[in-house]
Amino acid sequence: MTLSSEQVTKSENSNIEATKLKDKKDCDGLSTKVVVRRLPPTMTGEEFVEQLSPLPDNDYLYFVKGDLSLAQHALSRGYINFINPEDVVIFKEKFDNYVFVDSKGNEYPAVVEFAPFQKIPKTKVRRKDNKVGTIEDDIDYQKFLNELSNPPEVKIQSVEKHLEEIEKRKKDGALRLSTPLIAFIKQKKLEKLKLRDERREDRRRREIERRRQRDEERRRRRLEKERADRLREKEREKRRERERQGEGEKKADKEPQVKVCENIICKTLLFRCQCSASFRK
């Protein structure tokens, strides 16, 4: 998270001896950078240095003001890198749990601990620009001053002459001259129209192809339906033919039985007649 307001205060007592001690400390691998947490959110860097003074020898001091948008978690903090490792213990014993009071009387017990990141950010040294203060010797600047002091004469044409030139250009067709920009715009417009025509033609071809496929599909379905109808009609005719044949066979089977029955009936009637005649006698 990047805090909204940050104040960086660097001590000016760094010298060659402090640099040597720092290099020696880095070689030994000792932690000399501490962070003081839970400071009042309204505290400034100057107040932080004033309340900690006198500070031991240090070569880095960085103060971060609390972000008031964090409400109760809006606390400030400060980073200090000591030159002598022994000063770390003394500073912790003095300021760990040290109560800082803000302008409203609120108390904030501080916490002193080793900083998670023990390295010190490098300060960027700006290189001196060799052209600073040399504008007076610049050729273009001198030429510009000369033009300002001696402006060129401007010939102003009369209205009649200007109108005559315009009429002459219209007659000669000079006003219809094409510039590279106009030619580029025309070319782009022609390409756009060509692309639009190609897309339109492509859509028309696709539509024709879809119609052809749709017609073929309809024709194929119609032929299949007609073929299926013919097959069903043939099956129906065969079924009718089989039914007719079956009925004829049944009739043929019934005719002998009918004849036999008729013979039996005739014989029975004849027998009855003979019996009745004999009974009468």
Phi, psi and omega in degrees: 000136177261123182287156185287322182228129180227139178234129181247122179238121181247133177286150185256018182261019176283134180217188184294322180294320179295324179294320178295317179296322179296316179297323179293319179297319178297324179291322180286339180078024180272147178270121181237359181261124182241162176232133178255113185254174176060043176271159179302140183292337181270001182288144177254170179296322179294318177296324179297314180293322181294319182284336178268348183290145003277132180272147173294175181298128179215158180240007179202130176218125186225124183242136180240118180281147183293145177272111185293344179287348180273005176059238186290343179266010180278094181234146178270168178205160180219145180245135179224134175246114182273150179280316180264127179299333181294332181291340180294315181296318181295317181295319180294317180296331184275320189247356175287126187068018176285133186270119174261139182243130179273187184292337180268001180089006178283140183259140181226101177291124183278158177234125180251127180208166178293141178289140179299326180250111187273349181279160181251130179296144181279143177270130180280128179261119180283134178281145180285132179280123183289343182268003180292128178078013182249015182291332180295334182266000182285135183293317181295323179292319177296321178295320179297317178296323180295320178292328178291320181284328180236077182292142179290152179284137181248121180273122181259123180279154176284162181295320181297317181292322179295320178294322178298320178295322179295317179297322180293321178294323178295319179293319182282348181078021182288335181287345179265015178294142182264135176259163178303323180293316179295320178297321179295317180295318179296318180297318178297321179294318178295318178298320179295317178295320179296317178296321179295318178295320179297317179295321179295318178295321178296318178297320179296318178296318179296322179294319178296319180295320177296318178297318179298315179296321179296318179295318178297321179295319177296317180296319180295318178296321179296317179295319178296321179294317178297319179296318178295323178295319179296319179296318178296321179295320178296317178297322179295319178296318179297318180296319178296319179297318179295320179296319178297317178297321179295319178296320178297318179297319179297318178297317179298325180287329183281332184298314177299321180296320179296318180296319180297317180297320179296318179298317181296317180297318181297316179296323180293316178296319179296321180294319179296319179298315179298320181294319180292326179291319179292328180289326178292322179296000000 
